Amino acid sequence: MSADQAAKQGLPLWGKTWSSFATDAIHAGQQPEQWSSMMVVPAITPSTTFKQLTPGVGKYEYGRSGNPTRDCLESCVAKIECGSNALAFSSGLAATNAIVTSFLENGDHIITSDDVYGGTNRLFKRVMAKMGVTASFVNLEDLDAVAEAFQKNTKLIWLETPTNPTMKVIDIRAVCNLAKNNNVLSVVDNTFMSSYFQRPITLGADMTFHSATKYMNGHSDVVMGLVITKTKELHEKLYFTQYAVGAVPSPFDCYLCNRGLKTLHVRMEKHFENAQKVCKFLLQHPKVEKINYPGDESHPRFEVTKKNATGASGMVAFWLKDADLDITSKVLQNMKIFTLAESLGGFESLAELPAVMTHASVPADERKILGIGDNFIRLSVGIESSDDLLKDLEQAIEAGYRK
């Protein structure tokens, strides 16, 4: 049984494959016939304006409203994530902002995760609040808590799964059903899984979102956001905001992301393989207190992962035992292959300390409740030799605790 069939029947997706994913990622939106020269690789079209044969009539008119290179990317993304349409934005947060401003008004309310990505947290609390939009930050693993969070003015529920950075796993179908029953739009941040391992629209989501800077592009050289809509009506509202506000990516960035998609399935399988080995290593290490990896049965919500996804990415979270900021910093500074850097999802392995890096904007008392302490490390496991990655972790942890 394919993942497509399992999703339709509400069965576990784990270990299954999406029909023709590799073919769609390579060919959808890439037809040579769309170019007069019959190019196999889509062109980079830098032109900001386009000739019109008659006034006001033409497929393209101005770079903000549409671009051939961007069209290729958006068509491909819509296809591989089972959506009606897709839109590309200049960053993930630009895409998030576009969703909120497209579908919410002054006085409306959002439900989101208590450990949502720090940038999303900051946008909702410190920017949208000025526009009269409020947000409740809830443990979305707890369906009773989700149900209680709905208010009369709730218009949107925004969920990440796995969450960034503590790797909570949320039941997409169950939460989206609650949203539907309350006449509320649902958006799933699918950044950590990519379209290859997880397709939230097939599980009931109205929209899926990616910071395409990460796995979708996969080479740490593009900043971009992607939104895939379930219906054309949602797409039309979001497109109006994209056109009116203008936070669009450059044609060259669209070309790079489109190129990255061609190896997405190959890269994700290797990320998964390497992360499983890193997980096993850390689980047995005497200096590791706890590990959260959604792709391993040690994760307390592994059964939910199997309902949501066909596999898992390279994102691994772990807590060092009896470690203060000094020890954790020494561990990170002694890594040779893992690079101490923010972001994730590229071919290279990265490591970071969320408490003082990606999630420093989250208030300290909230970080403490969520477990984002000075002993907490987030890994983005790349596609290098797994043996080298394990040796690097071993020597770095040893160096961190050395007196």
SVG drawing of the C-alpha trace seen along z (x, -y; Angstrom):
<svg xmlns="http://www.w3.org/2000/svg" viewBox="-18 -49 59 51">
<polyline fill="none" stroke="black" stroke-width="0.4" points="0.0,0.0 1.3,-3.4 1.4,-6.5 -1.3,-8.0 -3.7,-5.1 -2.8,-5.0 -3.4,-8.7 -6.9,-8.4 -7.8,-5.6 -6.3,-7.3 -3.7,-4.5 -0.1,-4.8 2.2,-6.3 5.5,-5.2 7.7,-3.3 5.5,-3.9 6.4,-6.0 4.4,-8.6 3.6,-7.4 5.9,-9.1 7.4,-11.6 10.8,-11.5 9.3,-11.8 7.1,-14.8 10.0,-16.6 12.1,-16.3 9.4,-17.0 6.4,-18.9 6.4,-22.4 9.6,-21.8 8.2,-21.0 10.6,-22.1 7.6,-23.0 7.0,-26.1 10.2,-27.6 10.6,-28.5 14.1,-27.0 12.7,-23.8 15.2,-24.0 15.2,-21.0 16.4,-23.1 14.0,-26.1 15.4,-29.5 16.4,-32.2 14.2,-35.1 15.5,-38.3 13.3,-40.7 11.2,-42.9 8.7,-43.8 7.2,-42.0 5.9,-43.3 2.2,-43.3 0.8,-42.7 -2.3,-44.7 -2.8,-47.0 -3.5,-45.1 -3.4,-41.6 -0.5,-39.2 0.5,-36.3 3.2,-38.4 3.3,-42.1 5.6,-42.9 8.0,-40.9 6.1,-41.3 2.9,-39.8 4.5,-36.9 7.7,-35.4 8.3,-32.4 11.1,-31.0 8.9,-31.4 6.0,-29.7 8.2,-26.6 9.0,-26.4 5.5,-27.0 4.0,-24.4 6.5,-21.8 5.9,-22.4 2.1,-22.3 2.4,-18.9 4.8,-17.2 2.7,-18.4 -0.7,-17.5 -2.0,-21.1 -4.0,-23.0 -1.4,-25.8 1.7,-27.1 3.3,-30.6 6.9,-31.5 7.9,-34.4 11.1,-36.2 11.5,-34.4 9.6,-32.1 8.5,-34.9 7.3,-36.9 5.1,-33.9 3.9,-33.6 3.0,-37.3 1.2,-36.9 -1.0,-34.1 -1.9,-36.1 -2.7,-39.3 -4.6,-37.5 -7.0,-35.6 -7.2,-37.6 -8.4,-41.0 -8.2,-43.2 -9.7,-41.3 -9.1,-37.8 -7.3,-35.1 -4.6,-32.4 -3.9,-29.1 -0.3,-27.9 2.2,-25.7 3.8,-26.6 7.2,-25.9 6.6,-27.3 9.7,-28.6 11.1,-31.6 10.6,-33.9 7.0,-32.9 6.6,-33.5 8.1,-36.9 5.9,-37.8 2.7,-36.8 3.5,-38.4 5.3,-41.6 4.1,-42.4 0.6,-41.0 -0.4,-42.0 0.1,-45.7 -2.5,-45.0 -5.0,-43.6 -4.4,-39.9 -3.9,-37.8 -2.4,-34.4 -2.6,-31.5 0.4,-29.3 -0.8,-25.8 0.7,-22.3 -0.8,-21.0 0.1,-17.4 -2.8,-17.7 -6.0,-17.5 -8.1,-18.6 -6.0,-21.7 -6.4,-22.4 -10.2,-22.0 -10.3,-24.4 -8.2,-27.0 -10.8,-27.8 -12.5,-31.2 -15.3,-32.8 -12.8,-35.0 -10.4,-32.1 -9.7,-32.2 -6.4,-30.2 -4.5,-27.4 -0.8,-27.2 1.0,-24.0 4.5,-22.8 5.3,-19.1 7.9,-18.2 8.2,-21.4 11.3,-23.6 13.4,-23.0 12.2,-20.3 10.7,-17.9 7.2,-17.6 5.0,-15.6 1.4,-16.8 -1.4,-14.6 -2.1,-16.6 -5.3,-14.9 -6.8,-15.2 -5.9,-18.9 -7.1,-19.8 -10.4,-18.0 -10.8,-20.2 -10.1,-23.3 -12.6,-22.2 -15.3,-21.5 -14.8,-25.1 -14.7,-26.6 -11.1,-27.6 -8.3,-27.5 -5.4,-25.2 -1.8,-25.7 1.0,-23.2 4.6,-24.3 6.2,-21.3 9.7,-22.7 11.3,-19.9 9.9,-17.1 9.8,-18.5 7.3,-17.4 9.1,-14.1 8.3,-12.7 5.1,-14.6 2.1,-16.0 -0.2,-17.7 -2.9,-18.6 -3.6,-14.8 -4.2,-14.8 -6.7,-17.6 -4.7,-20.8 -5.9,-23.9 -2.4,-25.1 1.2,-23.9 4.1,-26.2 7.9,-25.7 10.9,-27.8 12.3,-26.7 15.7,-28.0 15.9,-24.6 15.3,-21.1 13.3,-22.1 16.3,-24.1 18.8,-22.0 22.0,-23.9 22.1,-26.8 22.2,-29.4 18.7,-30.6 16.3,-32.4 12.7,-31.7 9.2,-30.8 6.7,-28.5 2.9,-28.1 0.8,-25.4 -3.0,-25.8 -5.6,-23.1 -8.0,-25.1 -7.8,-27.7 -9.9,-30.0 -7.3,-30.1 -4.6,-30.6 -6.4,-33.6 -6.6,-35.4 -3.0,-34.7 -1.9,-35.7 -3.5,-39.1 -1.4,-39.7 1.7,-38.5 1.0,-40.9 -0.1,-43.8 2.7,-43.6 5.4,-42.4 7.6,-40.1 8.6,-37.9 11.9,-36.0 14.3,-36.7 14.2,-34.6 17.7,-33.4 16.6,-32.2 13.6,-30.5 16.0,-28.7 18.2,-27.5 15.3,-26.2 13.7,-24.5 17.1,-22.8 17.3,-21.7 13.9,-19.9 15.4,-17.6 17.5,-15.8 15.1,-16.2 14.1,-12.5 17.8,-11.4 18.9,-13.9 16.1,-13.2 16.7,-9.5 20.4,-10.1 19.4,-12.7 17.1,-10.0 19.7,-7.3 22.4,-9.4 20.0,-10.8 18.9,-7.3 22.6,-6.4 23.2,-9.6 20.1,-8.9 21.3,-5.4 24.7,-6.8 23.3,-9.5 20.8,-7.2 23.7,-5.0 26.0,-7.9 26.6,-8.3 26.7,-12.1 23.4,-12.4 20.4,-12.9 17.6,-12.7 17.1,-12.7 14.1,-13.5 14.2,-12.2 10.8,-11.7 12.1,-9.0 13.0,-6.6 10.8,-4.5 12.4,-6.1 10.4,-9.2 7.3,-9.3 5.1,-10.2 6.6,-7.8 3.2,-6.3 1.9,-9.7 4.9,-10.3 4.0,-7.0 0.5,-8.4 1.8,-11.7 4.8,-10.8 6.6,-8.2 10.0,-8.9 11.9,-11.6 14.5,-14.2 17.9,-15.0 16.6,-17.1 17.7,-15.7 17.3,-17.3 19.2,-16.2 20.0,-17.3 23.4,-16.9 23.7,-15.5 24.8,-17.8 25.9,-20.4 25.9,-24.2 26.4,-26.8 30.2,-26.4 30.2,-22.7 27.6,-22.9 29.5,-25.7 32.7,-23.7 31.0,-20.7 29.8,-22.9 33.1,-24.7 35.0,-21.4 32.9,-20.0 34.9,-19.6 32.4,-18.4 29.2,-19.7 29.3,-23.5 28.2,-25.8 25.6,-27.8 21.9,-28.6 19.5,-27.3 19.1,-23.7 18.2,-21.4 21.3,-21.8 23.6,-19.0 26.1,-20.0 25.7,-19.1 25.0,-22.0 24.7,-22.2 23.3,-25.0 22.4,-26.1 18.8,-27.3 18.7,-29.1 21.2,-31.7 20.8,-31.4 17.5,-30.6 15.2,-30.9 16.9,-33.7 13.9,-35.9 11.7,-33.6 11.4,-34.8 13.7,-32.9 10.8,-31.7 9.0,-30.2 12.2,-28.5 12.6,-26.9 9.1,-25.5 9.7,-24.1 13.1,-22.6 15.1,-24.9 17.9,-25.2 21.7,-25.7 22.2,-21.9 20.0,-21.6 21.5,-21.1 19.7,-20.9 21.4,-19.1 20.7,-19.3 22.3,-16.0 23.7,-16.3 24.6,-13.8 28.3,-13.3 29.8,-10.0 27.8,-8.7 31.0,-7.2 32.7,-10.7 29.7,-12.3 29.6,-9.9 33.3,-10.3 32.9,-14.0 30.1,-13.9 32.1,-11.5 35.2,-13.7 33.3,-16.9 31.3,-15.6 34.5,-14.2 36.2,-17.6 33.3,-19.5 33.4,-17.6 37.2,-17.5 38.5,-19.5"/>
</svg>
